[in-house]
Amino acid sequence: MTTDSPVRHPEKAHRPENPSPRKPAWIRVKAPTSQGFGETRRLMRAHNLHTVCEEAACPNIGECWARKHATFMILGDICTRACAFCNVATGKPGAVNAHEPESVASSIVTMGLKHAVITSVDRDDLADGGAAQFVACIERVRAASPTTTIEVLTPDFRNKPGALESVAAAGPDVFNHNLETVPRLYPTIRPGARYYHSLRCLERAKEVRPGLFTKSGIMVGLGETRGEILQVMDDLVCAGVDFLTIGQYLQPTPRHAAVDRFVTPEEFEEYRQIGAAKRFLMIASSPLTRSSYHADRDFEDLRRARQQQLQQA
């Protein structure tokens, strides 16, 4: 019997199961039980909002929700793509919720967020890939909570001319788009995407709005080599990316891509040191690092790092 749901991941229903190696002690987390976690969950339900924290089965959900910090996932909870690593449901999405930007803004005000992260499923079915909804969310949050800084974690808007540019022009403080893995693994891990297109998204966002911060993230433990990771770092530096996150891939179900190995904390620290030497403004690298993990605190550090860089120039 499989633990996977053919409804949630129909494209994986007939794949063979990939047993995952036993998790080492450094990757284990406690089940969420705090009062803050319960309050955040109730708020999301009350506003009919989705979060990537739940949909992607993030291991840090207990810690983040206890602090009343969540990553809003707009444009529904059904993705049009079928990445081999992702736990978000795949299928035919529903209509875009016109009230969603207002609900996101209202929740941000209620939670008192100083820094808000907004992401989405891929919406290849929409003419603009969902860019207009990102823009509407940015505008509503700015109007409702002017002091809140905004980070968007966008899809690649592949074959959607002008979509990325419209989101960048709307003025988020951080434009984040994850490369996820090394280019060699794209055909099996991220088949609907193209590595160099994603890299160009990050470069293009800063061309549209030079003052914004750009950010990207990759997973390790999928079978990549050390040399390939270092090449991705170089590619991101050349694209002007400010902040890189590196975390351990965790297999959501037996039918998802297998974990090749668990990278040790010492290796993560080595990547952090190498990234710092390559002159990223910031790099977060640890087994439980995720794209939006500690995003509020990291934004303050990112802003300070840029100020120091400008003073040294």
C-alpha positions in Angstrom: 0.0 0.0 0.0 1.3 3.5 -0.9 1.0 6.6 1.3 0.6 8.8 -1.8 -2.8 10.0 -3.0 -3.6 9.5 -6.7 -5.9 12.5 -6.5 -3.2 14.9 -5.2 -0.5 13.6 -7.5 -2.3 11.8 -10.4 0.9 11.9 -12.6 2.8 9.9 -9.9 0.2 7.2 -9.3 1.8 4.6 -11.5 5.4 5.4 -10.7 7.4 2.9 -8.7 8.0 3.7 -5.0 11.4 5.1 -4.1 12.3 4.2 -0.5 13.9 7.1 1.4 16.9 6.5 3.6 16.3 6.9 7.3 16.5 10.6 8.4 19.6 11.5 10.4 19.2 13.2 13.8 20.0 16.7 12.4 17.0 16.6 10.0 14.2 15.7 12.4 11.7 18.2 13.7 9.0 18.0 16.4 5.3 18.0 15.5 3.7 21.4 15.8 1.6 21.9 18.9 2.0 25.5 20.0 -0.9 28.0 20.6 0.6 30.3 18.0 0.5 27.5 15.4 -3.2 26.9 16.1 -4.0 30.6 15.8 -2.2 30.9 12.5 -4.0 27.9 11.1 -7.3 29.3 12.2 -6.6 32.6 10.5 -5.7 31.0 7.2 -8.9 28.9 7.3 -11.0 32.0 8.2 -9.7 33.9 5.2 -9.8 30.9 2.9 -6.1 31.2 2.2 -3.5 28.7 1.2 0.1 28.5 2.4 3.1 26.9 0.9 4.0 25.9 4.5 1.1 23.3 4.4 0.9 22.5 0.7 4.6 21.8 0.3 4.8 20.0 3.7 7.5 22.3 5.0 9.4 20.8 8.0 9.6 24.3 9.6 5.9 24.9 9.8 5.7 24.4 13.6 8.4 27.0 14.3 7.3 29.6 11.7 3.6 29.4 12.5 4.3 29.6 16.3 5.9 33.0 15.4 2.8 33.8 13.3 4.8 33.9 10.1 3.4 32.1 7.1 4.1 32.2 3.3 0.9 33.0 1.4 0.3 30.8 -1.6 -2.0 32.6 -4.1 -3.8 31.5 -7.3 -5.2 28.4 -5.6 -3.7 25.1 -4.4 -3.6 23.2 -7.7 -0.4 23.5 -9.8 -0.3 23.0 -13.6 3.1 21.4 -13.4 4.3 18.1 -11.9 7.8 18.6 -10.5 9.3 15.4 -9.1 10.2 17.0 -5.8 7.1 19.0 -5.0 4.1 18.1 -2.7 1.7 20.7 -4.1 -1.2 19.0 -5.8 -1.2 18.8 -9.6 -4.2 19.1 -11.9 -6.6 21.5 -13.5 -6.8 24.7 -11.3 -10.0 26.6 -10.6 -10.9 30.2 -11.4 -8.8 33.0 -10.0 -10.2 34.4 -6.7 -10.7 38.1 -7.2 -11.0 38.6 -3.5 -7.7 36.9 -2.7 -5.5 40.1 -2.7 -7.8 41.7 -0.1 -7.8 38.5 2.0 -4.0 38.4 1.9 -3.7 42.0 2.9 -6.2 41.7 5.7 -4.4 38.6 7.1 -1.1 40.5 7.0 -2.6 43.4 9.0 -4.2 41.0 11.5 -0.9 39.1 12.0 1.1 42.3 12.2 3.7 41.1 9.8 6.7 43.3 9.2 7.7 41.2 6.2 5.3 39.2 4.1 6.2 36.4 1.6 3.8 35.7 -1.3 4.2 32.8 -3.6 2.0 30.8 -6.0 1.4 27.6 -7.8 2.4 27.5 -11.5 -0.6 28.7 -13.6 0.4 27.8 -17.2 -3.3 27.9 -18.0 -3.5 31.7 -17.5 -2.4 34.1 -20.3 -0.2 36.0 -17.9 0.8 33.0 -15.7 -0.9 34.8 -12.7 1.2 37.9 -12.8 -1.8 40.2 -12.4 -2.7 38.5 -9.2 0.8 39.1 -7.8 0.6 42.7 -8.8 -2.9 43.1 -7.1 -1.6 41.5 -3.9 1.5 43.8 -3.8 -0.8 46.8 -4.3 -3.3 45.8 -1.7 -0.6 45.0 0.9 1.1 48.3 0.2 -2.3 50.1 0.8 -3.3 48.2 3.9 0.1 48.0 5.6 2.6 50.5 4.1 5.4 49.6 6.5 5.3 45.9 5.6 8.1 44.8 3.3 7.1 42.4 0.6 8.9 39.4 -0.8 7.5 37.5 -3.9 8.5 34.0 -4.7 7.3 33.6 -8.3 7.0 30.9 -10.9 9.1 31.3 -14.0 6.3 32.8 -16.2 7.6 30.7 -19.1 6.1 31.7 -22.4 4.2 34.6 -20.8 5.8 37.7 -22.3 5.8 40.8 -20.0 4.5 38.9 -17.0 7.7 38.8 -15.0 8.3 42.5 -15.9 4.9 43.5 -14.5 5.6 41.8 -11.2 9.0 43.3 -10.8 7.7 46.8 -11.8 5.0 46.6 -9.1 7.8 47.1 -6.5 8.3 44.2 -4.2 11.2 44.5 -1.9 12.5 41.0 -2.7 12.1 39.2 -6.0 12.7 35.5 -5.4 12.6 32.7 -7.9 14.1 29.3 -7.1 16.4 27.4 -9.4 15.7 24.3 -7.2 18.5 22.1 -8.6 21.4 21.9 -11.0 20.8 22.1 -14.8 21.7 18.4 -15.4 18.8 17.3 -13.2 16.1 19.5 -14.7 14.7 16.9 -17.1 13.8 14.6 -14.3 13.3 16.9 -11.3 11.8 20.0 -12.9 10.7 18.9 -16.4 8.4 21.8 -17.1 11.1 24.4 -16.5 14.3 25.4 -18.1 17.4 26.3 -16.1 18.7 29.2 -18.2 15.2 30.7 -18.4 14.9 30.7 -14.6 18.4 32.2 -14.4 17.3 34.9 -16.8 14.2 35.7 -14.8 16.4 36.7 -11.8 18.6 38.8 -14.0 15.7 40.4 -15.8 13.9 41.4 -12.5 16.8 43.5 -11.5 17.0 45.1 -14.9 13.4 46.2 -14.6 13.8 47.5 -11.0 17.5 47.8 -10.1 16.9 48.6 -6.4 15.2 45.4 -5.5 16.9 42.4 -3.9 16.9 39.2 -5.9 17.0 35.8 -4.2 17.1 32.1 -5.3 17.3 28.7 -3.7 18.4 25.2 -4.4 17.9 21.8 -2.8 20.7 19.3 -2.3 20.6 15.6 -1.9 19.0 14.9 -5.3 22.2 13.5 -6.9 24.0 16.7 -7.8 27.8 17.0 -7.4 29.8 19.5 -5.5 31.1 20.9 -8.7 27.6 21.4 -10.1 26.6 23.3 -7.0 29.6 25.6 -7.2 28.7 26.3 -10.9 25.2 27.2 -9.9 26.6 29.7 -7.4 28.8 31.2 -10.1 25.8 31.5 -12.5 23.7 33.2 -9.8 26.5 35.7 -9.0 26.8 36.5 -12.7 23.0 37.1 -12.8 23.4 39.6 -9.9 21.5 37.6 -7.3 21.9 38.9 -3.8 20.7 36.0 -1.6 21.1 32.2 -2.0 19.4 29.6 0.1 20.5 25.9 0.2 18.6 23.2 2.0 18.2 19.5 2.1 15.7 17.9 -0.2 13.1 15.8 1.7 10.9 13.3 -0.1 7.2 14.1 0.4 6.0 10.6 -0.6 7.5 7.3 -1.8 6.4 8.2 -5.4 8.4 11.5 -5.5 12.0 11.7 -6.5 14.2 9.7 -4.2 16.6 11.2 -1.7 20.1 10.4 -3.0 21.7 11.2 0.3 21.5 13.4 3.4 24.1 16.2 3.2 25.9 16.7 6.5 25.7 20.0 8.5 29.5 20.3 7.9 29.0 20.3 4.1 26.2 22.9 4.4 28.6 25.1 6.3 31.2 24.7 3.7 28.8 25.8 1.0 27.9 28.8 3.2 31.5 29.8 3.4 32.1 29.3 -0.3 29.0 31.4 -1.1 30.2 34.2 1.2 33.6 34.2 -0.6 31.8 34.4 -4.0 30.3 37.7 -2.8 26.6 37.0 -2.3 25.2 39.6 0.0 23.8 36.7 2.0 23.7 33.0 1.9 21.7 30.6 4.2 22.8 27.0 4.0 21.7 24.3 6.5 19.7 21.1 6.3 16.4 22.8 7.3 16.9 26.0 5.3 14.0 26.7 3.0 13.3 29.7 0.7 11.1 31.5 3.1 12.6 30.3 6.4 13.4 33.3 8.7 12.6 35.6 5.8 11.7 38.5 8.0 14.9 38.4 10.0 16.9 37.7 6.8 15.5 40.7 5.1 16.8 43.0 7.8 20.2 41.3 7.5 20.1 41.7 3.7 19.4 45.4 3.9 22.2 45.9 6.4 24.6 43.9 4.1 23.8 46.2 1.2 24.3 49.3 3.2 27.7 48.0 4.3 28.6 47.1 0.7 27.7 50.6 -0.5 29.8 52.2 2.3 32.8 50.1 1.2 32.4 50.9 -2.5 
